Structure formats: C-alpha cells, structure tokens
Amino acid sequence: MSLLSATPHQPAVTEREARQVAEAAREQDWRKPSFAKELFLGRFRLDLIHPHPMPPDEDVQRGEEFLTKLRDFCETKVDSALIEREARIPDETINGLKELGALGMKIDTKYGGLGLTQVYYNKALALVGSANPALGALLSAHQSIGVPQPLKLFGTQEQRDIFLPRCARTDISAFLLTEPDVGSDPARLATTAVPDGDDYVLDGVKLWTTNGVVADLLVVMARVPKSEGHKGGITAFVVETASEGVTVENRNAFMGLRGLENGVTRLHQVRVPAANRIGPEGAGLKIALTTLNTGRLSLPAMCVGAGKWCLKIAREWSSVREQWGKPVAFHEAVGAKISFIAATTFALEAVLDLSSQMADENRNDIRIEAALAKLYGSEMAWVMADELVQIRGGRGFETADSLAARGERAVPAEQVLRDLRINRIFEGSTEIMHLLIAREAVDAHLSVAGDLIDPDKSLSDKAKAGANAGVFYAKWLPKLVAGAGQLPRSYGDFHPAGHVDLSGHLRYVERSARKLARSTFYAMSRWQGRMETKQGFLGRIVDIGAELFAMSAACVRAELLRTTGDHGREAYQLADAFCSQSRVRVEELFGRLWSNTDDLDRKVVKGVLGGAYTWLEEGVVDPSGEGPWIADATPGPSERENVHRPIR
C-alpha cells in the first residue's frame, strides 16, 4: 500500500494505520444508554428523553442570576461594531468578562469558578455570541476544549489545584492540536515531546490556535517517542505560553470572526515538567475526543443565539418592508423563509437544551447527541443566516457601517453569515462529523460482525464472528418490521385537547428509525468492507438521524412548555411546523440513499485530478499569490516576531 505524503519530520503512515490510530482513540464502551445510538439501531427510546429532564432549582437560580449580569454587560460594555472594524476585542472587554467570572463558568466553585451547569453555560454562550461571535468563541475555546475541561476529566488533583483557579479568573487557555499538514488525521502529528529527565522537550508548529495569541496556558498535543520506560504516543501537556521557546508567529485573519485571537504557535525546545502531562502517555487523542463529547455543545449554543437574532430581524424587517401593497412577510416566497427560521430555531434550542440537560444529569451517554447537535446546528444556522440575507435583499449584502452611514438601521446580517460559516469546519468539519457519527452509529454491527470484513482476521475468527452475528441479527432484524409507529393511538400524550397533534410526527420518527436501521443493514450486507468508502451514503444516514433526533427533541420540548404553562400552544405550533418541514427533508434523504450520483461523481473527480478537464479552466485569471499550498512546519527556532499579547 502506498504511503501518504509526508515531510521528513512527519511520520509516514498508511491509510490503515491512520484509521487504527483514530479507532484506538475512540471511547470503546457504552456503559450508559444513548437515545441517538438506539435511534440508529431502529429503536425509538422515547423514555430516555421524555419527560424532559429538568435542572435542580438551585442550578436554575445560580444560572439566571449570572445571565442577568452577563446580559447587562453585553448590552452596555460590548461594542460589536468596534470589534468588527478593528478586528480585535478590546482588552477592557476581556477584562470585564474576567471580573464577571465568565472565564470560570464551567469551573467548580471550589476552584473559584461559577460552577454553572452545561445548560446555563450554553445559554451564556448564546447570549455572548449574539453580542459578538468572537467573544463567544474566546470563552468557548477557553472552557470547552482549553485547559479547564481536560483537567476536570483527566487531570490530577495537584494539576487542578494549580491551574483551575488561574483559569477561573485570570488566565486564558487554548487547545493546540492542528498542524499545517495535520487536520482530522492525527496519525501524522509531527510535534514531538522527547523525555529528558523530569521534563519533556517539545518541538513543532501548531496552526489555527484559537485564543493562542492571547493565551496564558496551552493544552498541547505532541508525540512522545517510544523508548525504554516510555509507552510513547500522542500525549497531552499543559504548557505555559510564557515558557522559553514558545513563539506566536502570526495572528491569522478570516472571512468572519474578525476579533478571533487565532494564530500560529511554534514550540522550539520547550521544556515542560512531567507533572504537566495530562493523563498517561499515548492518551492524548482519547482525552481530546472525550473532552469534545460535551465541548462540541458550545457551537450549537452560539448557533441557537444566531437563530434567535435572525428571527428577530426577519420579523421586524418583514413587517415594515412593503412590496405590492403588503408587508413582504405575507408574500409566500418570503413567508416560507420566516417560517423555516422560526421553526428551526425552536428545534435547535430543543436539541441543545435536551442534550445539555442529559450531559448535566450524566445518566446517558451523549457522545452521538452532542455530535449531532454540532453537525445539525452548524448546518442549519448557516442556512438561516443565508435566508435572512435573502429576506433583507440588497440590505442583507450591505455592511452595517454602510447602512448606518446612509441613515438606516445598522443590521449586520452579512457579518452574521460570515461569522457562522466557520462552524461547519470548527471542531470537526461536517464531513468528518458525518464519518465520526456514522462510526458510532454502526458500532453495534461492527462489535458482532466486524471480524467478518477485517482482512487481517483468521478464518477461525471469522467463523466465530459469523456465529455471533447470526445470533444478534436473528433477534434484531425481526424487531425492525413493525412497531409503535404503525399504531394510530401511539404517543397519545402528544395530542392534548386544544393543541395541534404531534403524535403523528413521533410515529413517523419511530417508523423512520426502523427504516433507517434496515437501510444501514442492507448497505453493510451489500458493501461489507467497502462500507467505509461510501461516504455519501453514510453522510445521508447521519443526516436522517439528525433530523429524527431534532424532531424528537422538538416534540418533547413542546410538551414540556405545555405542561409548565409557558407558551405551550405556540410551542406545539412551532414543533408541528418544524416536524412537517423536517419530514420533507427526511423523505428526500431516504430517496437519495439509493438514487444519487455518487458513482458518477467519483469518475468526474478522477478526470479532474487527472487533468481531463483543464480546458474548462481557461479564460480566467487566478488572483492567488505565490507560495506553497501548505506552509513549511520544520521544527527549529523561530525567525519571526512573537505576537503573543497576554491580556492584563
């Protein structure tokens, strides 16, 4: 098998080796129930999410008190237009957040943090992100994937005592995994951590280090060479940014999130005490993935905030803008967009709150739910923002400053569209999320039948796997034939008197879950070992599951709001609208499982890369500058100015 391209300082790995590294980093066991996992297996376990879990009163009180303070700060101390113009968050704004305790929202009170629940942490991110998305990204990167969360889950007590009080009040943290030529394939990680006495010596270059420009503490992923007394492997370390040999070489600029303090960080002969290693050697990727299980919920939180803002602007604008004798909202072409924004915002908040509350209760394994929330939230928020720009017309394309300069309300619709675009890439691109979720979704199948399609397994192993698979499928397949979704009175709790009927949507979810599981089984039978290459098919399977999860969450949230007497009738209407819209998308996705252009697309791709269509590129000028596609990341001393800017 050919090796992937690698620079001299990078490990050369085969595709199989890369997959093995990723597989080893997965959380292998399922010790707790998972609603989404069951859904992909064709089992609609409504009992796992209904009645909707509720937070303790003291958590609500603490969270609401902080949100009140945070809202006042966002309304009086955050100048989003200034951040956009100057492409930088003012130091006084960040210091103000520090004084509020916003750096320690998720840190336990015994370390000086606020000890907010995941639910209220996400509400806070939605609020801050609506004031300015770069602020939300700063707080999220610090707490969701920066130093606090890995130490909470995997750190020693001594590490928590030393670092968490700093992170709660004064020190900003960042997470350093990506490298110039290493993205979602960590097997090629080139940064090294060589043991030397009681220290490790780190060398390498890290790219897209969110918060890296202003961070005081870094979580760095580096490869420890295997040697006597050292297991080796990708390992996590807490590194002081002020350490000798740490250089922030560039502050990166992007199409959106202009205030983002994201950079390139070079580590040259950086000595890190062994006491700063998080977990054992070789556990770095597992730590990263486990941290992201709940850390990913920060992105859909800000997507929910964006959806709420899009709805507000769409409502206000569409009621005053008239065309052909009536407000544009009452023209069907525009009204459909407003309905989509309203219904989808309701569903996204339902998915986020449900996943977050389950994370707080720790009764369920939510790794798939959190991944689905990130995937679905980032995709749908982008569409909502795009629809808002369309509703606003030319004004949607115009900047807020330009609108204000000619006397109109400074509505930053185009900025929100730009700011949201990165969420489809951040913390796992949509394409990677499809593969990650698909792997978890078929875990039960691979557990019983994986050896059948593994070329390295012996005949005896395959025979044993065949026997186990026979027993599993003999019990499982018959249950996919019929279920509660075919009974007219099922889920009657969701058809209360005086409200629209949501029970039919839940019956649809139940039927579709079984159809989804049958489709997955058929595909595995058909393609076997080639299943992992069918990324188009797997992506559609995951997208169907995401829609079914969102429908379920929307219905459960509507029923919660009805029983608590808080906008129940309106919530049922929004849930009904969302589920009706979602069902159209699900039916299209089911059709595209087997009727698509995947094979043709592969042929065209071969032609493109083989140069067959270069004639099609003629007639244009390429304005790109000169330089390599991927910057050189050879280890060594920095030759550039250190642009690290700690906030004090």
LINSUL-V213972 format. One line per field, one symbol per residue. phi: phi as a letter, one per 40 degrees, with the letter a starting at -180 (. if undefined). burial: b if it has 9 or more other ideal C-beta (glycine too) atoms within 8 Angstrom, else e. A space follows every 10 residues. Layout:
BEGIN
phi->???
burial->???
END
This chain:
BEGIN
phi->.ccccacdcb ccbcdccccc cccccccccb cbcbcccccc cgbccdccbb cdcbccdccc cccccccccc cccccbbbbc ccccccfacd dccccccccc gccbdccdcc bgccgcccdc dccccccccc cacccccccc ccbcbcddcd cccbcccccc ccccccccbb ccbabbbcbd bbbcbcccdb cbbccagcbb bcbibbbfcd gdcbccbbcb caccccacgb cghcbbbcbc ccccgcbcca bcbbcbfccc cbabbbbbfc cbcdccccgc cgcdcccccc dcdbdccccc ccccdccccd cccccccccb cbafgadcdc cdccdccccc cccccdcccc cccccccccc cgcbcbccdc cccccccccc ccccccccdc ccgdcccccc cccccbgbcc cccccccccc ccccbdfhcd cccdcccccc cbdccccbbd ccbccccccc cccccccccd ccccccddcc caacccbdcc fcdcbccgbc cccccccccc cccccccccc ccccccbfcc dccccccccc dccccccccc cccccccccc ccccgbgdcc cccccccccc cccccccccd ccdbbabdcc cccccccccc gcbcccccgb bccccchccb ccbcciccbb cccdbccb
burial->eeebebbeeb bebbeebbbb bbeebbeeee eebbbbbbbb bbbbbbebbe ebbebeeebb ebbbebbebb bebbeeebeb bebbeeeebb eebbbbbbeb bbbbbbbeee bbbbebbbbb bbbbbbbbbb bbbbbbbbbb bbbbbbbbbb bbbbbeeebb eebbbbbbbe bbbbbbbbbb bbeeebbbbb bbbbbeeebb bbbbbbbebb bbbbbbbbbb bbbbeeeeeb ebbbbbbbbb bebebbbbbe bbebebbbbb bbbbbbbbeb bbebebbbbe bbbbbbbbbb bbbbbbbbbb bbbbbbbbbb bebbbebbee eeeeeebbbe beebbebbbb bbbbbbbbbb bbbbbbbbbb eeebbbbbbb bbbbbbbbbb bbbbbbbbbb bbeebbeeeb bebbeeeeeb bbbbbbbbbb bbbbeeebeb ebbbbbbbbb bbbbbeebbb bbbbeebeee bbebbbebbe ebbeebbebb eebbbeeeeb beebbeeebe ebbebbbbbb bbbbbbbbbb bebbeebbee beebbbbbbb bbbbbbbbbb bbbbbbbbbb bbeeeeebbe bbbbbbbbbb bbbebbeebb ebbeeeebee beeeeebeee eeeeeeeeee eeeeeeeeee eebebeebee eebbeebe
END
